[in-house]
Amino acid sequence: MHIDIDKIASLAKLRLSADEKNKLSGDLENILGHFDALQEVDTSGVVPTSQVTGLMDVNRNDAVGNGILQQQHQELISSSPHARGKLIELPPVF
């Protein structure tokens, strides 16, 4: 296996000395050798997995009702000196 350590260093925006290149080249070949070993594992009976926790997203419809939030919203609007309809006008930040 030949690894172009100069190209990898360039992609990672790393400046490596000759000694660092030699050491990292060997380390990288060792790491990639483990991936080669994984290619030999028989995974024909393994179902592809996108996540392993079993958790699912919980979604709800966004709906405005006459609940407590609606009441708090009305109180907030009525207490603001710069209310416009259902919105509060704020001074510019910049």
Backbone atoms as SQL, in Angstrom:
CREATE TABLE atoms (id INTEGER PRIMARY KEY, chain TEXT, resi INTEGER, resn TEXT, atom TEXT, x REAL, y REAL, z REAL);
INSERT INTO atoms VALUES
  (1, 'A', 1, 'MET', 'N', 0.847, -1.177, 0.000),
  (2, 'A', 1, 'MET', 'CA', 0.000, 0.000, 0.000),
  (3, 'A', 1, 'MET', 'C', 0.894, 1.243, 0.000),
  (4, 'A', 2, 'HIS', 'N', 0.602, 2.156, -0.919),
  (5, 'A', 2, 'HIS', 'CA', 1.375, 3.396, -0.992),
  (6, 'A', 2, 'HIS', 'C', 0.478, 4.557, -0.580),
  (7, 'A', 3, 'ILE', 'N', 0.960, 5.340, 0.351),
  (8, 'A', 3, 'ILE', 'CA', 0.197, 6.485, 0.837),
  (9, 'A', 3, 'ILE', 'C', 0.957, 7.748, 0.478),
  (10, 'A', 4, 'ASP', 'N', 0.264, 8.683, -0.162),
  (11, 'A', 4, 'ASP', 'CA', 0.871, 9.964, -0.518),
  (12, 'A', 4, 'ASP', 'C', 0.709, 10.914, 0.663),
  (13, 'A', 5, 'ILE', 'N', 1.658, 10.884, 1.576),
  (14, 'A', 5, 'ILE', 'CA', 1.585, 11.670, 2.808),
  (15, 'A', 5, 'ILE', 'C', 1.627, 13.168, 2.508),
  (16, 'A', 6, 'ASP', 'N', 2.302, 13.558, 1.427),
  (17, 'A', 6, 'ASP', 'CA', 2.344, 14.982, 1.058),
  (18, 'A', 6, 'ASP', 'C', 0.956, 15.484, 0.675),
  (19, 'A', 7, 'LYS', 'N', 0.219, 14.665, -0.078),
  (20, 'A', 7, 'LYS', 'CA', -1.128, 15.076, -0.489),
  (21, 'A', 7, 'LYS', 'C', -2.051, 15.166, 0.726),
  (22, 'A', 8, 'ILE', 'N', -1.965, 14.190, 1.618),
  (23, 'A', 8, 'ILE', 'CA', -2.809, 14.200, 2.821),
  (24, 'A', 8, 'ILE', 'C', -2.471, 15.398, 3.700),
  (25, 'A', 9, 'ALA', 'N', -1.194, 15.689, 3.856),
  (26, 'A', 9, 'ALA', 'CA', -0.774, 16.846, 4.656),
  (27, 'A', 9, 'ALA', 'C', -1.275, 18.136, 4.022),
  (28, 'A', 10, 'SER', 'N', -1.234, 18.203, 2.701),
  (29, 'A', 10, 'SER', 'CA', -1.716, 19.391, 2.004),
  (30, 'A', 10, 'SER', 'C', -3.221, 19.569, 2.208),
  (31, 'A', 11, 'LEU', 'N', -3.986, 18.482, 2.085),
  (32, 'A', 11, 'LEU', 'CA', -5.435, 18.553, 2.287),
  (33, 'A', 11, 'LEU', 'C', -5.780, 18.966, 3.715),
  (34, 'A', 12, 'ALA', 'N', -4.958, 18.521, 4.668),
  (35, 'A', 12, 'ALA', 'CA', -5.184, 18.865, 6.071),
  (36, 'A', 12, 'ALA', 'C', -4.520, 20.188, 6.456),
  (37, 'A', 13, 'LYS', 'N', -3.863, 20.809, 5.476),
  (38, 'A', 13, 'LYS', 'CA', -3.169, 22.085, 5.704),
  (39, 'A', 13, 'LYS', 'C', -2.141, 21.972, 6.834),
  (40, 'A', 14, 'LEU', 'N', -1.349, 20.886, 6.771),
  (41, 'A', 14, 'LEU', 'CA', -0.302, 20.646, 7.754),
  (42, 'A', 14, 'LEU', 'C', 1.062, 20.808, 7.108),
  (43, 'A', 15, 'ARG', 'N', 1.977, 21.417, 7.822),
  (44, 'A', 15, 'ARG', 'CA', 3.370, 21.493, 7.380),
  (45, 'A', 15, 'ARG', 'C', 4.144, 20.468, 8.190),
  (46, 'A', 16, 'LEU', 'N', 4.657, 19.457, 7.502),
  (47, 'A', 16, 'LEU', 'CA', 5.335, 18.372, 8.200),
  (48, 'A', 16, 'LEU', 'C', 6.807, 18.335, 7.829),
  (49, 'A', 17, 'SER', 'N', 7.641, 18.044, 8.814),
  (50, 'A', 17, 'SER', 'CA', 9.064, 17.850, 8.546),
  (51, 'A', 17, 'SER', 'C', 9.239, 16.457, 7.934),
  (52, 'A', 18, 'ALA', 'N', 10.434, 16.175, 7.438),
  (53, 'A', 18, 'ALA', 'CA', 10.722, 14.866, 6.840),
  (54, 'A', 18, 'ALA', 'C', 10.559, 13.756, 7.871),
  (55, 'A', 19, 'ASP', 'N', 11.006, 13.993, 9.109),
  (56, 'A', 19, 'ASP', 'CA', 10.867, 12.997, 10.170),
  (57, 'A', 19, 'ASP', 'C', 9.390, 12.730, 10.483),
  (58, 'A', 20, 'GLU', 'N', 8.586, 13.811, 10.547),
  (59, 'A', 20, 'GLU', 'CA', 7.158, 13.657, 10.815),
  (60, 'A', 20, 'GLU', 'C', 6.477, 12.887, 9.681),
  (61, 'A', 21, 'LYS', 'N', 6.878, 13.171, 8.446),
  (62, 'A', 21, 'LYS', 'CA', 6.294, 12.461, 7.304),
  (63, 'A', 21, 'LYS', 'C', 6.598, 10.970, 7.383),
  (64, 'A', 22, 'ASN', 'N', 7.833, 10.622, 7.714),
  (65, 'A', 22, 'ASN', 'CA', 8.203, 9.211, 7.821),
  (66, 'A', 22, 'ASN', 'C', 7.400, 8.509, 8.916),
  (67, 'A', 23, 'LYS', 'N', 7.303, 9.143, 10.083),
  (68, 'A', 23, 'LYS', 'CA', 6.579, 8.535, 11.203),
  (69, 'A', 23, 'LYS', 'C', 5.097, 8.412, 10.871),
  (70, 'A', 24, 'LEU', 'N', 4.501, 9.494, 10.359),
  (71, 'A', 24, 'LEU', 'CA', 3.070, 9.480, 10.084),
  (72, 'A', 24, 'LEU', 'C', 2.722, 8.547, 8.931),
  (73, 'A', 25, 'SER', 'N', 3.616, 8.413, 7.983),
  (74, 'A', 25, 'SER', 'CA', 3.378, 7.506, 6.867),
  (75, 'A', 25, 'SER', 'C', 3.235, 6.071, 7.375),
  (76, 'A', 26, 'GLY', 'N', 4.120, 5.675, 8.272),
  (77, 'A', 26, 'GLY', 'CA', 4.034, 4.339, 8.856),
  (78, 'A', 26, 'GLY', 'C', 2.782, 4.157, 9.693),
  (79, 'A', 27, 'ASP', 'N', 2.465, 5.163, 10.502),
  (80, 'A', 27, 'ASP', 'CA', 1.264, 5.089, 11.335),
  (81, 'A', 27, 'ASP', 'C', 0.010, 4.980, 10.474),
  (82, 'A', 28, 'LEU', 'N', -0.043, 5.779, 9.412),
  (83, 'A', 28, 'LEU', 'CA', -1.208, 5.782, 8.541),
  (84, 'A', 28, 'LEU', 'C', -1.357, 4.453, 7.798),
  (85, 'A', 29, 'GLU', 'N', -0.250, 3.880, 7.357),
  (86, 'A', 29, 'GLU', 'CA', -0.314, 2.566, 6.697),
  (87, 'A', 29, 'GLU', 'C', -0.836, 1.511, 7.670),
  (88, 'A', 30, 'ASN', 'N', -0.432, 1.593, 8.925),
  (89, 'A', 30, 'ASN', 'CA', -0.908, 0.665, 9.950),
  (90, 'A', 30, 'ASN', 'C', -2.412, 0.814, 10.165),
  (91, 'A', 31, 'ILE', 'N', -2.888, 2.054, 10.269),
  (92, 'A', 31, 'ILE', 'CA', -4.314, 2.319, 10.475),
  (93, 'A', 31, 'ILE', 'C', -5.126, 1.816, 9.290),
  (94, 'A', 32, 'LEU', 'N', -4.692, 2.142, 8.077),
  (95, 'A', 32, 'LEU', 'CA', -5.433, 1.720, 6.896),
  (96, 'A', 32, 'LEU', 'C', -5.377, 0.208, 6.712),
  (97, 'A', 33, 'GLY', 'N', -4.351, -0.430, 7.237),
  (98, 'A', 33, 'GLY', 'CA', -4.283, -1.889, 7.207),
  (99, 'A', 33, 'GLY', 'C', -5.424, -2.520, 7.982),
  (100, 'A', 34, 'HIS', 'N', -5.854, -1.876, 9.059),
  (101, 'A', 34, 'HIS', 'CA', -6.998, -2.373, 9.830),
  (102, 'A', 34, 'HIS', 'C', -8.273, -2.325, 8.982),
  (103, 'A', 35, 'PHE', 'N', -8.422, -1.291, 8.156),
  (104, 'A', 35, 'PHE', 'CA', -9.590, -1.196, 7.280),
  (105, 'A', 35, 'PHE', 'C', -9.554, -2.291, 6.220),
  (106, 'A', 36, 'ASP', 'N', -8.362, -2.618, 5.744),
  (107, 'A', 36, 'ASP', 'CA', -8.236, -3.724, 4.782),
  (108, 'A', 36, 'ASP', 'C', -8.695, -5.033, 5.423),
  (109, 'A', 37, 'ALA', 'N', -8.357, -5.232, 6.695),
  (110, 'A', 37, 'ALA', 'CA', -8.781, -6.448, 7.390),
  (111, 'A', 37, 'ALA', 'C', -10.304, -6.488, 7.517),
  (112, 'A', 38, 'LEU', 'N', -10.934, -5.335, 7.716),
  (113, 'A', 38, 'LEU', 'CA', -12.394, -5.287, 7.827),
  (114, 'A', 38, 'LEU', 'C', -13.072, -5.658, 6.508),
  (115, 'A', 39, 'GLN', 'N', -12.403, -5.401, 5.381),
  (116, 'A', 39, 'GLN', 'CA', -12.971, -5.741, 4.079),
  (117, 'A', 39, 'GLN', 'C', -13.126, -7.254, 3.918),
  (118, 'A', 40, 'GLU', 'N', -12.378, -8.030, 4.681),
  (119, 'A', 40, 'GLU', 'CA', -12.426, -9.487, 4.579),
  (120, 'A', 40, 'GLU', 'C', -13.537, -10.104, 5.424),
  (121, 'A', 41, 'VAL', 'N', -14.202, -9.310, 6.262),
  (122, 'A', 41, 'VAL', 'CA', -15.258, -9.823, 7.131),
  (123, 'A', 41, 'VAL', 'C', -16.529, -10.045, 6.313),
  (124, 'A', 42, 'ASP', 'N', -17.167, -11.210, 6.489),
  (125, 'A', 42, 'ASP', 'CA', -18.405, -11.521, 5.781),
  (126, 'A', 42, 'ASP', 'C', -19.571, -10.798, 6.461),
  (127, 'A', 43, 'THR', 'N', -20.155, -9.837, 5.768),
  (128, 'A', 43, 'THR', 'CA', -21.281, -9.068, 6.301),
  (129, 'A', 43, 'THR', 'C', -22.556, -9.322, 5.503),
  (130, 'A', 44, 'SER', 'N', -22.607, -10.428, 4.793),
  (131, 'A', 44, 'SER', 'CA', -23.761, -10.694, 3.930),
  (132, 'A', 44, 'SER', 'C', -25.061, -10.843, 4.720),
  (133, 'A', 45, 'GLY', 'N', -25.023, -11.309, 5.966),
  (134, 'A', 45, 'GLY', 'CA', -26.242, -11.473, 6.751),
  (135, 'A', 45, 'GLY', 'C', -26.534, -10.314, 7.680),
  (136, 'A', 46, 'VAL', 'N', -25.787, -9.236, 7.560),
  (137, 'A', 46, 'VAL', 'CA', -25.950, -8.097, 8.461),
  (138, 'A', 46, 'VAL', 'C', -26.835, -7.053, 7.799),
  (139, 'A', 47, 'VAL', 'N', -27.873, -6.628, 8.517),
  (140, 'A', 47, 'VAL', 'CA', -28.788, -5.616, 7.991),
  (141, 'A', 47, 'VAL', 'C', -28.132, -4.242, 8.134),
  (142, 'A', 48, 'PRO', 'N', -28.168, -3.421, 7.084),
  (143, 'A', 48, 'PRO', 'CA', -27.609, -2.063, 7.188),
  (144, 'A', 48, 'PRO', 'C', -28.295, -1.270, 8.306),
  (145, 'A', 49, 'THR', 'N', -27.521, -0.494, 9.021),
  (146, 'A', 49, 'THR', 'CA', -28.029, 0.254, 10.163),
  (147, 'A', 49, 'THR', 'C', -27.749, 1.740, 9.973),
  (148, 'A', 50, 'SER', 'N', -28.772, 2.552, 10.209),
  (149, 'A', 50, 'SER', 'CA', -28.562, 3.998, 10.136),
  (150, 'A', 50, 'SER', 'C', -28.368, 4.595, 11.522),
  (151, 'A', 51, 'GLN', 'N', -28.914, 3.935, 12.547),
  (152, 'A', 51, 'GLN', 'CA', -28.679, 4.352, 13.926),
  (153, 'A', 51, 'GLN', 'C', -28.928, 3.162, 14.827),
  (154, 'A', 52, 'VAL', 'N', -28.355, 3.173, 16.016),
  (155, 'A', 52, 'VAL', 'CA', -28.406, 1.992, 16.877),
  (156, 'A', 52, 'VAL', 'C', -29.084, 2.227, 18.226),
  (157, 'A', 53, 'THR', 'N', -29.540, 3.433, 18.496),
  (158, 'A', 53, 'THR', 'CA', -30.089, 3.719, 19.819),
  (159, 'A', 53, 'THR', 'C', -31.556, 3.349, 19.946),
  (160, 'A', 54, 'GLY', 'N', -32.274, 3.248, 18.824),
  (161, 'A', 54, 'GLY', 'CA', -33.699, 2.969, 18.875),
  (162, 'A', 54, 'GLY', 'C', -34.537, 4.208, 19.134),
  (163, 'A', 55, 'LEU', 'N', -33.895, 5.345, 19.300),
  (164, 'A', 55, 'LEU', 'CA', -34.637, 6.582, 19.530),
  (165, 'A', 55, 'LEU', 'C', -35.244, 7.073, 18.222),
  (166, 'A', 56, 'MET', 'N', -36.383, 7.724, 18.332),
  (167, 'A', 56, 'MET', 'CA', -37.047, 8.265, 17.154),
  (168, 'A', 56, 'MET', 'C', -37.346, 9.734, 17.394),
  (169, 'A', 57, 'ASP', 'N', -37.434, 10.506, 16.310),
  (170, 'A', 57, 'ASP', 'CA', -37.830, 11.902, 16.430),
  (171, 'A', 57, 'ASP', 'C', -39.308, 11.968, 16.800),
  (172, 'A', 58, 'VAL', 'N', -39.628, 12.891, 17.663),
  (173, 'A', 58, 'VAL', 'CA', -41.017, 13.102, 18.040),
  (174, 'A', 58, 'VAL', 'C', -41.446, 14.417, 17.419),
  (175, 'A', 59, 'ASN', 'N', -42.473, 14.350, 16.610),
  (176, 'A', 59, 'ASN', 'CA', -42.957, 15.547, 15.931),
  (177, 'A', 59, 'ASN', 'C', -44.390, 15.832, 16.355),
  (178, 'A', 60, 'ARG', 'N', -44.740, 17.073, 16.332),
  (179, 'A', 60, 'ARG', 'CA', -46.121, 17.465, 16.582),
  (180, 'A', 60, 'ARG', 'C', -46.461, 18.586, 15.618),
  (181, 'A', 61, 'ASN', 'N', -47.735, 18.751, 15.372),
  (182, 'A', 61, 'ASN', 'CA', -48.166, 19.838, 14.511),
  (183, 'A', 61, 'ASN', 'C', -48.066, 21.151, 15.272),
  (184, 'A', 62, 'ASP', 'N', -47.568, 22.165, 14.617),
  (185, 'A', 62, 'ASP', 'CA', -47.539, 23.492, 15.219),
  (186, 'A', 62, 'ASP', 'C', -48.914, 24.122, 15.026),
  (187, 'A', 63, 'ALA', 'N', -49.593, 24.344, 16.117),
  (188, 'A', 63, 'ALA', 'CA', -50.926, 24.930, 16.040),
  (189, 'A', 63, 'ALA', 'C', -51.079, 25.931, 17.181),
  (190, 'A', 64, 'VAL', 'N', -51.595, 27.091, 16.844),
  (191, 'A', 64, 'VAL', 'CA', -51.850, 28.112, 17.850),
  (192, 'A', 64, 'VAL', 'C', -53.260, 27.906, 18.351),
  (193, 'A', 65, 'GLY', 'N', -53.404, 27.808, 19.634),
  (194, 'A', 65, 'GLY', 'CA', -54.728, 27.603, 20.220),
  (195, 'A', 65, 'GLY', 'C', -55.034, 28.675, 21.235),
  (196, 'A', 66, 'ASN', 'N', -56.033, 28.450, 22.017),
  (197, 'A', 66, 'ASN', 'CA', -56.418, 29.423, 23.045),
  (198, 'A', 66, 'ASN', 'C', -55.888, 28.998, 24.409),
  (199, 'A', 67, 'GLY', 'N', -54.736, 28.379, 24.439),
  (200, 'A', 67, 'GLY', 'CA', -54.162, 27.901, 25.684),
  (201, 'A', 67, 'GLY', 'C', -53.420, 28.988, 26.427),
  (202, 'A', 68, 'ILE', 'N', -52.629, 28.557, 27.403),
  (203, 'A', 68, 'ILE', 'CA', -51.883, 29.470, 28.275),
  (204, 'A', 68, 'ILE', 'C', -50.868, 30.294, 27.493),
  (205, 'A', 69, 'LEU', 'N', -50.247, 29.690, 26.461),
  (206, 'A', 69, 'LEU', 'CA', -49.269, 30.443, 25.679),
  (207, 'A', 69, 'LEU', 'C', -49.927, 31.593, 24.928),
  (208, 'A', 70, 'GLN', 'N', -51.118, 31.366, 24.415),
  (209, 'A', 70, 'GLN', 'CA', -51.850, 32.421, 23.718),
  (210, 'A', 70, 'GLN', 'C', -52.147, 33.569, 24.684),
  (211, 'A', 71, 'GLN', 'N', -52.528, 33.243, 25.907),
  (212, 'A', 71, 'GLN', 'CA', -52.830, 34.259, 26.917),
  (213, 'A', 71, 'GLN', 'C', -51.561, 35.034, 27.283),
  (214, 'A', 72, 'GLN', 'N', -50.453, 34.326, 27.464),
  (215, 'A', 72, 'GLN', 'CA', -49.193, 34.991, 27.793),
  (216, 'A', 72, 'GLN', 'C', -48.747, 35.884, 26.646),
  (217, 'A', 73, 'HIS', 'N', -48.955, 35.449, 25.426),
  (218, 'A', 73, 'HIS', 'CA', -48.594, 36.247, 24.258),
  (219, 'A', 73, 'HIS', 'C', -49.389, 37.547, 24.249),
  (220, 'A', 74, 'GLN', 'N', -50.679, 37.458, 24.512),
  (221, 'A', 74, 'GLN', 'CA', -51.532, 38.653, 24.531),
  (222, 'A', 74, 'GLN', 'C', -51.084, 39.617, 25.639),
  (223, 'A', 75, 'GLU', 'N', -50.734, 39.079, 26.819),
  (224, 'A', 75, 'GLU', 'CA', -50.278, 39.923, 27.921),
  (225, 'A', 75, 'GLU', 'C', -48.968, 40.613, 27.563),
  (226, 'A', 76, 'LEU', 'N', -48.075, 39.896, 26.901),
  (227, 'A', 76, 'LEU', 'CA', -46.798, 40.466, 26.497),
  (228, 'A', 76, 'LEU', 'C', -47.006, 41.600, 25.495),
  (229, 'A', 77, 'ILE', 'N', -47.844, 41.375, 24.512),
  (230, 'A', 77, 'ILE', 'CA', -48.122, 42.398, 23.495),
  (231, 'A', 77, 'ILE', 'C', -48.757, 43.625, 24.144),
  (232, 'A', 78, 'SER', 'N', -49.714, 43.407, 25.024),
  (233, 'A', 78, 'SER', 'CA', -50.411, 44.543, 25.636),
  (234, 'A', 78, 'SER', 'C', -49.509, 45.327, 26.580),
  (235, 'A', 79, 'SER', 'N', -48.463, 44.705, 27.123),
  (236, 'A', 79, 'SER', 'CA', -47.580, 45.420, 28.037),
  (237, 'A', 79, 'SER', 'C', -46.434, 46.134, 27.318),
  (238, 'A', 80, 'SER', 'N', -46.282, 45.897, 26.014),
  (239, 'A', 80, 'SER', 'CA', -45.191, 46.509, 25.267),
  (240, 'A', 80, 'SER', 'C', -45.580, 47.894, 24.764),
  (241, 'A', 81, 'PRO', 'N', -44.708, 48.897, 24.933),
  (242, 'A', 81, 'PRO', 'CA', -45.022, 50.243, 24.438),
  (243, 'A', 81, 'PRO', 'C', -44.909, 50.340, 22.914),
  (244, 'A', 82, 'HIS', 'N', -44.275, 49.358, 22.269),
  (245, 'A', 82, 'HIS', 'CA', -44.062, 49.427, 20.822),
  (246, 'A', 82, 'HIS', 'C', -44.686, 48.232, 20.107),
  (247, 'A', 83, 'ALA', 'N', -45.916, 47.887, 20.488),
  (248, 'A', 83, 'ALA', 'CA', -46.594, 46.757, 19.854),
  (249, 'A', 83, 'ALA', 'C', -47.227, 47.195, 18.545),
  (250, 'A', 84, 'ARG', 'N', -47.127, 46.313, 17.553),
  (251, 'A', 84, 'ARG', 'CA', -47.792, 46.516, 16.257),
  (252, 'A', 84, 'ARG', 'C', -48.538, 45.235, 15.921),
  (253, 'A', 85, 'GLY', 'N', -49.826, 45.225, 16.127),
  (254, 'A', 85, 'GLY', 'CA', -50.604, 44.014, 15.890),
  (255, 'A', 85, 'GLY', 'C', -50.159, 42.918, 16.842),
  (256, 'A', 86, 'LYS', 'N', -49.694, 41.800, 16.285),
  (257, 'A', 86, 'LYS', 'CA', -49.224, 40.683, 17.108),
  (258, 'A', 86, 'LYS', 'C', -47.716, 40.703, 17.306),
  (259, 'A', 87, 'LEU', 'N', -47.060, 41.776, 16.900),
  (260, 'A', 87, 'LEU', 'CA', -45.604, 41.860, 16.962),
  (261, 'A', 87, 'LEU', 'C', -45.138, 42.982, 17.880),
  (262, 'A', 88, 'ILE', 'N', -43.896, 42.860, 18.343),
  (263, 'A', 88, 'ILE', 'CA', -43.290, 43.914, 19.154),
  (264, 'A', 88, 'ILE', 'C', -42.135, 44.496, 18.345),
  (265, 'A', 89, 'GLU', 'N', -42.154, 45.803, 18.182),
  (266, 'A', 89, 'GLU', 'CA', -41.082, 46.483, 17.454),
  (267, 'A', 89, 'GLU', 'C', -39.948, 46.791, 18.412),
  (268, 'A', 90, 'LEU', 'N', -38.734, 46.419, 18.015),
  (269, 'A', 90, 'LEU', 'CA', -37.554, 46.645, 18.839),
  (270, 'A', 90, 'LEU', 'C', -36.618, 47.629, 18.138),
  (271, 'A', 91, 'PRO', 'N', -35.810, 48.357, 18.914),
  (272, 'A', 91, 'PRO', 'CA', -34.838, 49.267, 18.274),
  (273, 'A', 91, 'PRO', 'C', -33.759, 48.462, 17.565),
  (274, 'A', 92, 'PRO', 'N', -33.185, 49.037, 16.521),
  (275, 'A', 92, 'PRO', 'CA', -32.114, 48.314, 15.811),
  (276, 'A', 92, 'PRO', 'C', -30.904, 48.072, 16.720),
  (277, 'A', 93, 'VAL', 'N', -30.218, 46.972, 16.484),
  (278, 'A', 93, 'VAL', 'CA', -29.058, 46.617, 17.292),
  (279, 'A', 93, 'VAL', 'C', -27.831, 47.369, 16.803),
  (280, 'A', 94, 'PHE', 'N', -27.680, 47.476, 15.504),
  (281, 'A', 94, 'PHE', 'CA', -26.502, 48.148, 14.945),
  (282, 'A', 94, 'PHE', 'C', -26.869, 49.511, 14.434);
